[in-house]
Amino acid sequence: MTTRWRAYDPERDFGRVREFLVRTYLAFGTPSVNWGIERWNYARYFVAPMLGAAGTEPGVPPGALRAIRMWEEMIGLWEDERGRIVGVANIEHPDPEHRGFGEIFLQRHPEHPELLDEMLAYAEDRFRDPRKNRVFIFVHETDAALRDAVARRGYAEKPDVAASHLEIRLDDLPAPVLPPGFAVRTMAEEDDIDRRRELLGRAFNHPDPADWPSAFAYRELQRAPDYRREHDLVVVAPDGSYTACCIIWHDAENRIGHLEPVGTHPDFRRRGLARAVVLHGLRTLAALGATRVPMESDAPLYEAIGFRKVGVSRPWVKAFGPGAG
Ligand SMILES: CC(C)(COP(=O)(O)OP(=O)(O)OC[C@H]1O[C@@H](n2cnc3c(N)ncnc32)[C@H](O)[C@@H]1OP(=O)(O)O)[C@@H](O)C(=O)NCCC(=O)NCCS
């Protein structure tokens, strides 16, 4: 069957790629080599608008719109003869200053391994970091097809770097326990965007408000097709301040849940707040019918909660000419 490349059309294709990710998520076993729906939503509706503007910018920051457009314009789609998506090449951080710039993501269809070479060629051409003159891609240890393809194309593995894949089954979850006076609330009840984006900024260790997500970025996130305000969880302190957070995402077709992001304000760490908000989220997902939650993280929090390690990915780097690194 022949396939053909096509540029991404945001209006038409966001939902079609989402459906493709749902269709292929379980096809490669555990863990998936493709993104889950949460990452697809989060990249377009939060990462891009956040990277494009300072947290202090009011209104609709032009840089945020530019970053969204850049992310969309870099996506390549491959379709079969019947017009069904069989491959997607994309980036996650549309900002040449970001350390993740130059990273390739290939969303694949299990019946089209022959596309890998063409997808990599496209990504090397379009996604290259011009300052470091390189691209890189994480390859799961069991993904022989991708490993062979990148090795053939001159990538070198970085054996000293690893990303852990974790998973938890959603049975037998303990009840969350919070310190007295603290409570889990949702953005369906609270929806204080300024407190919420400050918490997110601080949880990821940014004291400067310019480095927090802009109000526009948070509102964009709330427009993401799979975002639900009642699944955006915050731990509220007795004085009303926001201290920890977790957004849950539900892939009902695959009976899978996702957490993105999880964080605790630095002044409130090691008091069990992240454990409690994550357990709250996991129990909500279980009640919706999800049976497990995969996760890519090296934070000790998750194994403390009961996630177990199911695999490792390592980066492979392709450098182009002198000055590459
Ligand atoms: C990771 C993070 C969310 C943990 O939040 P927290 O509220 O401090 O976590 P908890 O108090 O619920 O910790 C529960 C358990 O996880 C483990 N844990 C949490 N933070 C840890 C750390 N820094 N080092 C080692 N173990 C840790 C411990 O086993 C802890 O239990 P204990 O305190 O009884 O030993 C917080 O440090 C954070 O926001 N970091 C920055 C953002 C981030 O990395 N997010 C997660 C990845 S997406």
Ligand as a Chemical Component Dictionary entry (heavy atoms), coordinates in Angstrom:
data_LIG
# 
_chem_comp.id                   LIG 
_chem_comp.type                 NON-POLYMER 
_chem_comp.pdbx_formal_charge   0 
_chem_comp.three_letter_code    LIG 
# 
loop_
_chem_comp_atom.comp_id 
_chem_comp_atom.atom_id 
_chem_comp_atom.alt_atom_id 
_chem_comp_atom.type_symbol 
_chem_comp_atom.charge 
_chem_comp_atom.model_Cartn_x 
_chem_comp_atom.model_Cartn_y 
_chem_comp_atom.model_Cartn_z 
_chem_comp_atom.pdbx_ordinal 
LIG C1  C1  C 0 7.919  15.877 42.744 1  
LIG C2  C2  C 0 7.004  16.748 43.615 2  
LIG C3  C3  C 0 5.675  16.910 42.903 3  
LIG C4  C4  C 0 6.801  16.038 44.963 4  
LIG O1  O1  O 0 5.866  16.796 45.727 5  
LIG P1  P1  P 0 5.689  16.625 47.301 6  
LIG O2  O2  O 0 4.381  17.206 47.663 7  
LIG O3  O3  O 0 6.881  17.156 48.004 8  
LIG O4  O4  O 0 5.676  15.033 47.460 9  
LIG P2  P2  P 0 5.124  14.194 48.710 10 
LIG O5  O5  O 0 5.394  14.946 49.991 11 
LIG O6  O6  O 0 3.725  13.796 48.460 12 
LIG O7  O7  O 0 6.071  12.928 48.641 13 
LIG C5  C5  C 0 5.569  11.589 48.729 14 
LIG C6  C6  C 0 6.769  10.653 48.686 15 
LIG O8  O8  O 0 7.435  10.770 47.424 16 
LIG C7  C7  C 0 8.862  10.666 47.636 17 
LIG N1  N1  N 0 9.504  11.962 47.335 18 
LIG C8  C8  C 0 8.894  13.136 47.064 19 
LIG N2  N2  N 0 9.812  14.091 46.809 20 
LIG C9  C9  C 0 11.034 13.500 46.915 21 
LIG C10 C10 C 0 12.367 13.971 46.760 22 
LIG N3  N3  N 0 12.625 15.239 46.446 23 
LIG N4  N4  N 0 13.367 13.099 46.955 24 
LIG C11 C11 C 0 13.129 11.811 47.289 25 
LIG N5  N5  N 0 11.867 11.307 47.455 26 
LIG C12 C12 C 0 10.846 12.140 47.259 27 
LIG C13 C13 C 0 9.051  10.316 49.096 28 
LIG O9  O9  O 0 9.008  8.900  49.214 29 
LIG C14 C14 C 0 7.828  10.961 49.721 30 
LIG O10 O10 O 0 7.469  10.383 50.947 31 
LIG P3  P3  P 0 8.229  10.873 52.293 32 
LIG O11 O11 O 0 8.260  12.376 52.296 33 
LIG O12 O12 O 0 7.388  10.287 53.383 34 
LIG O13 O13 O 0 9.626  10.306 52.218 35 
LIG C15 C15 C 0 7.654  18.137 43.907 36 
LIG O14 O14 O 0 8.969  17.958 44.395 37 
LIG C16 C16 C 0 7.698  19.032 42.685 38 
LIG O15 O15 O 0 6.741  19.740 42.416 39 
LIG N6  N6  N 0 8.821  19.039 41.924 40 
LIG C17 C17 C 0 8.941  19.837 40.727 41 
LIG C18 C18 C 0 7.981  19.433 39.648 42 
LIG C19 C19 C 0 8.098  17.956 39.307 43 
LIG O16 O16 O 0 9.197  17.407 39.229 44 
LIG N7  N7  N 0 6.973  17.279 39.087 45 
LIG C20 C20 C 0 6.902  15.836 38.931 46 
LIG C21 C21 C 0 7.331  15.365 37.613 47 
LIG S1  S1  S 0 6.145  15.789 36.365 48 
# 
loop_
_chem_comp_bond.comp_id 
_chem_comp_bond.atom_id_1 
_chem_comp_bond.atom_id_2 
_chem_comp_bond.value_order 
_chem_comp_bond.pdbx_ordinal 
LIG C1  C2  SING 1  
LIG C2  C3  SING 2  
LIG C2  C4  SING 3  
LIG C2  C15 SING 4  
LIG C4  O1  SING 5  
LIG O1  P1  SING 6  
LIG P1  O2  DOUB 7  
LIG P1  O3  SING 8  
LIG P1  O4  SING 9  
LIG O4  P2  SING 10 
LIG P2  O5  DOUB 11 
LIG P2  O6  SING 12 
LIG P2  O7  SING 13 
LIG O7  C5  SING 14 
LIG C5  C6  SING 15 
LIG C6  O8  SING 16 
LIG C6  C14 SING 17 
LIG O8  C7  SING 18 
LIG C7  N1  SING 19 
LIG C7  C13 SING 20 
LIG N1  C8  SING 21 
LIG N1  C12 SING 22 
LIG C8  N2  DOUB 23 
LIG N2  C9  SING 24 
LIG C9  C10 SING 25 
LIG C9  C12 DOUB 26 
LIG C10 N3  SING 27 
LIG C10 N4  DOUB 28 
LIG N4  C11 SING 29 
LIG C11 N5  DOUB 30 
LIG N5  C12 SING 31 
LIG C13 O9  SING 32 
LIG C13 C14 SING 33 
LIG C14 O10 SING 34 
LIG O10 P3  SING 35 
LIG P3  O11 DOUB 36 
LIG P3  O12 SING 37 
LIG P3  O13 SING 38 
LIG C15 O14 SING 39 
LIG C15 C16 SING 40 
LIG C16 O15 DOUB 41 
LIG C16 N6  SING 42 
LIG N6  C17 SING 43 
LIG C17 C18 SING 44 
LIG C18 C19 SING 45 
LIG C19 O16 DOUB 46 
LIG C19 N7  SING 47 
LIG N7  C20 SING 48 
LIG C20 C21 SING 49 
LIG C21 S1  SING 50 
# 
